[in-house]
Amino acid sequence: MGFSISWFGFRGYEIKDAAALFGRDVGDSSEDFDAPISAYLSNKNWAIIILDYCSFPNPPDSYLSVFSQGREMVVVHVEEHQMFARAEFWSNGKNIWRVWHSGDKNIRDFHTTGDPPASFESLRQQAFSKQDKESNVDHVFDIPLDLAAELTGFRHDEGAPDRVFFELVKRPAQK
């Protein structure tokens, strides 16, 4: 199998506050993110909201612009079945950078817009260098994921014994 997820990261948010952005409450804890919508607080103080499906190409930029007003937000889409990975950073309604890879088309397929962080060039060079040496593994796929992980402290496919996830549940209807 493979992951097919999207996740949102919110810098400086507590899980309950990030959950409220999605109209959700915090439910039971788990060692994994196997609920339809899960949350995690990274060691870099980012609240991570994980959807159990890849929502790409939705939501549209207009939604992300409104959703990121007054906050810093990372959005990541991962579709391992197609070797697709995309990471983007939004701040105060503006898309600052976006990087993505579609390995099902071409293992060296890679795109970027905006102004990625300084570490981007090093990550890109390392991945393409590995790709030149080992053509049967898609190393370019890791660039968006590594960039998002470097910023937020979360990568979907890296486990740690002390990670705790929370199911996000629908809020009860107001009477």
Phi and psi in degrees as a GROMACS rama.xvg file:
@    title "Ramachandran Plot"
@    xaxis  label "Phi"
@    yaxis  label "Psi"
@TYPE xy
172.709  164.312  GLY-2
-75.6052  143.566  PHE-3
-140.15  88.8586  SER-4
-140.257  164.588  ILE-5
-130.157  149.882  SER-6
-145.031  152.758  TRP-7
-119.253  137.449  PHE-8
-118.309  137.846  GLY-9
-125.31  113.773  PHE-10
-67.3052  130.575  ARG-11
76.6184  8.74837  GLY-12
-95.8769  145.586  TYR-13
-81.2998  159.28  GLU-14
-58.6823  -44.0455  ILE-15
-63.3826  -34.3862  LYS-16
-72.3965  -39.9156  ASP-17
-66.9041  -40.1214  ALA-18
-59.5237  -39.3115  ALA-19
-62.5118  -30.6286  ALA-20
-60.9634  -26.6299  LEU-21
-101.361  7.48271  PHE-22
68.9191  34.5166  GLY-23
-124.222  160.36  ARG-24
-113.345  161.651  ASP-25
-84.2425  128.431  VAL-26
-107.281  -143.432  GLY-27
-68.7793  156.08  ASP-28
-93.6996  161.588  SER-29
-155.852  162.798  SER-30
-86.2361  -5.22747  GLU-31
-142.209  167.827  ASP-32
-102.653  73.0644  PHE-33
-105.094  4.40637  ASP-34
-83.7529  161.509  ALA-35
-55.9464  -37.7317  PRO-36
-136.155  124.368  ILE-37
-124.192  164.352  SER-38
-136.34  154.1  ALA-39
-150.593  141.483  TYR-40
-106.556  115.377  LEU-41
-77.4007  164.062  SER-42
-72.7176  -4.58858  ASN-43
-102.9  16.2449  LYS-44
65.5831  44.033  ASN-45
-116.732  129.339  TRP-46
-84.778  124.182  ALA-47
-108.543  126.323  ILE-48
-111.772  120.058  ILE-49
-111.544  124.866  ILE-50
-96.8764  137.653  LEU-51
-82.0922  24.0044  ASP-52
-148.079  155.762  TYR-53
-83.0608  115.21  CYS-54
-89.1366  6.87547  SER-55
-71.0743  135.901  PHE-56
-91.0568  3.13868  PRO-57
-89.4524  154.649  ASN-58
-79.6508  155.996  PRO-59
-71.7351  161.798  PRO-60
-55.5564  -36.2851  ASP-61
-61.4132  -37.963  SER-62
-68.2309  -46.3612  TYR-63
-63.0873  -34.7323  LEU-64
-62.05  -47.2319  SER-65
-66.7047  -43.2575  VAL-66
-64.8032  -28.2477  PHE-67
-93.4523  2.99807  SER-68
-59.1616  126.84  GLN-69
76.5513  12.3981  GLY-70
-153.031  164.339  ARG-71
-101.596  136.176  GLU-72
-143.214  136.862  MET-73
-110.596  137.712  VAL-74
-123.73  130.023  VAL-75
-129.687  136.062  VAL-76
-121.786  130.997  HIS-77
-131.081  122.597  VAL-78
-130.336  88.1075  GLU-79
-66.1595  -26.2108  GLU-80
-63.2209  -28.0587  HIS-81
-112.214  5.93874  GLN-82
52.0009  48.0372  MET-83
-109.503  130.212  PHE-84
-142.661  137.19  ALA-85
-142.88  135.267  ARG-86
-132.06  142.429  ALA-87
-145.787  151.799  GLU-88
-120.79  129.697  PHE-89
-121.677  144.096  TRP-90
-146.354  124.551  SER-91
49.7852  45.016  ASN-92
85.7777  0.579749  GLY-93
-118.359  138.413  LYS-94
-80.3407  116.015  ASN-95
-85.5105  -44.7199  ILE-96
-154.302  161.343  TRP-97
-151.419  131.23  ARG-98
-132.454  141.657  VAL-99
-154.314  158.884  TRP-100
-140.035  134.181  HIS-101
-122.516  87.5656  SER-102
-71.0542  -18.1936  GLY-103
-69.7444  -23.9952  ASP-104
-83.5185  -47.8913  LYS-105
-161.761  127.769  ASN-106
-60.9477  -21.9343  ILE-107
-99.8728  8.18465  ARG-108
-64.7249  126.474  ASP-109
-158.448  138.409  PHE-110
-137.978  152.054  HIS-111
-147.978  146.14  THR-112
-135.45  157.769  THR-113
79.6028  -154.232  GLY-114
-122.34  84.6127  ASP-115
-64.7596  163.158  PRO-116
-62.664  163.639  PRO-117
-56.7842  -32.433  ALA-118
-70.9257  -14.4598  SER-119
-55.5292  -47.9849  PHE-120
-61.7365  -39.6643  GLU-121
-65.2562  -44.2866  SER-122
-61.2639  -42.0664  LEU-123
-63.5402  -47.1439  ARG-124
-62.3048  -42.611  GLN-125
-62.143  -44.7832  GLN-126
-65.0094  -44.342  ALA-127
-70.326  -31.5706  PHE-128
-64.8164  -45.1336  SER-129
-61.564  -39.8067  LYS-130
-62.83  -38.178  GLN-131
-64.0764  -32.4168  ASP-132
-87.7071  -27.2845  LYS-133
-136.452  85.0392  GLU-134
-77.165  -11.7964  SER-135
-89.8697  1.17793  ASN-136
-123.018  137.883  VAL-137
-88.5337  90.588  ASP-138
-79.9597  -24.7249  HIS-139
-65.6766  -30.1341  VAL-140
-53.3631  -32.0723  PHE-141
-75.9535  -18.6219  ASP-142
-57.4914  -54.6869  ILE-143
-60.9112  -37.9696  PRO-144
-68.9943  -41.7818  LEU-145
-66.6223  -38.6931  ASP-146
-63.9934  -45.0959  LEU-147
-65.1933  -40.0453  ALA-148
-66.5849  -39.0667  ALA-149
-60.8099  -38.273  GLU-150
-76.6666  -48.1476  LEU-151
-97.2351  -21.2402  THR-152
84.1358  11.6113  GLY-153
-127.154  132.551  PHE-154
-135.901  129.635  ARG-155
-61.131  -29.452  HIS-156
-104.286  15.371  ASP-157
-112.556  119.292  GLU-158
-91.0196  161.311  GLY-159
-152.494  140.614  ALA-160
-63.8135  -21.7555  PRO-161
-103.685  10.387  ASP-162
-74.9224  132.583  ARG-163
-125.053  126.444  VAL-164
-108.832  156.578  PHE-165
-127.34  135.968  PHE-166
-73.6887  137.698  GLU-167
-101.986  125.064  LEU-168
-111.171  155.337  VAL-169
-63.2271  141.45  LYS-170
-70.2373  144.501  ARG-171
-62.188  147.261  PRO-172
-62.9255  139.031  ALA-173
-78.0821  138.046  GLN-174
